[in-house]
C-alpha cells in the first residue's frame, strides 16, 4: 500500500514540476514575443524617421528650386506676381494629376512596403536562440 502512495506522490511531484516548467516556458515565450514586437516597432520607427528626413530635405530643395523658378519666370514676364501665379497653377495641376491618377498606386505601394517591413522578420529563420550577443557562433563563410 505504501508503494502505491509513494508512486502517487512521485507522480504528483513530477506533475507539479511539469506544470511549473510549462508555466516558465510560456512566460519565456511571452517575453520573447514582446521583445520581437519591440524590435520590429523600433526598426519600423527608425526607417520611417529616415524616410521622413529624406523627404523633408527633398521637399526643401524642391521648394527652393520652385521659388527660384518663380522669380526667374516673373522677371521674364515683367512681374514676380505672374511667375508665382504660373508656378502655383502648375503645382495645382500636378497635385490634381497625382490625386486623380497616381494616388491609388502610391497607397498600394506604401501598404506593401510597410507590410514587408513588419512581416519580413517573421518569415526569416530564427538563428542563435539561446546564445548571447557576445557569444561566438558557428563560423560564417567558407
N, C-alpha and C positions, 0 to 999 in steps of 0.2 A: 504494500500500500504506500509506503514512504517513497518507493522508487517512482510511482506514478505522480506523487506530489512534487518530487524534485524535478521530474521531467516536465510537468506542467509549469513549475516555477521557472525552469530554464527557458521554456518556450515563451512564457510571458516576458521574461527579461530580454530575450532576443527580439521579440515583437516590439517592445519599447525602444530598443536600440535602433531597430529598423525604422520605426516611426520618427525617431529623433533624427536619424540620418536623412530620411526623405525630407523632413522639415528643413534641415540645414541645406540640402541640395536645392530645394525650392527657393530658399532665401538667397542663396548664391546666384541662382539663375535670374531672380528678380533684380539683384544688384547689377548683374551683367547686362540685362536688358536696359536698365536705367542708364548705365554708363554708355551703352551703344547708342541710345537715343540722344544723350547729351553730346556724344561725339559727332553724330550726324547733324544735330542742330548747330553746333559751333562751326562745322565745316560749311554748312549752308549759309550761315551768317557771314562767315569770312568771305565766301565767294560773292555774296550779294554786296557786301561793302566794297570789295574790289571793283565789281561791275559798276556800282553807283559812282565810285570815284572816277572811273574812266569816262562814264557818260557825262558827269559834271564838267570834267576838263574838255571833253569833246564839244559839249554844248557851249561852253565859254568861248572856245576857239571859233566855233561856227558863228556865234553871236557877234564876236568882234569882226569877223570877215563880212558878215551881213551889214554891220554898221559902216565899215569902210566902203562897201559896195554902194550903200545908200548915199553916203556923202559924195562919192565919185559920180554916181548917176545923177544926183542932184546938181552937181557942178556942170555936167553935160547938158541937163535940161534947163538950167538957168536958175533953179531954186532948190534948196535942200528938201523942201516940203514935197516936191514931186518925186525925188529919189526915194524918200522914205515911204511915200504912198505906193509907188510901183513895187518896191520890195515887200511892203506889207500885203499888198494884193497878191503877189506871187506866193508868199507864205500861206495865205489863206487858201489859195488854190491847191497848194501842195498838201496842206492839212486835210482838206476835203477829199483829195485823192487817196491819201493814206487811210482815212476813215472809211471811205467807200469801198476800196479795193484790197488794201493790204492788211487791215486790222484783223480779220478772222485768221489769216495765215500767221500773223505775228503772235496772236493769242495761243494758237495751237503749238507753235514752236517754243514759246516760253513755258507752256504747260508741260510739254515733253521734256524740255531741258531740266525743269525742276524735279519732275518725277524721276528722271535718270539720275540726278544727284542724290535724291533721297533714297532710292532703292538700289543704287549701284553697289553698296557695301553688303547688302543682304544677299546678293547673288554670288558674291565672291566667296571662295572657300576660306574658312577660318584657319589661320595658321598660328602656331606657337601659343595656344591656350595653355594657361598654367605656367608659362615662363614669364620671367620678369623682363622689363625693357632692357636692362643692362646685361642680362644673361646671354651667353653665347649660344647661338642656334646652329643648325646644320650649315655647312659651308654652301655658299651660293656660287653658282658658276661651275665651269669645268675644271 
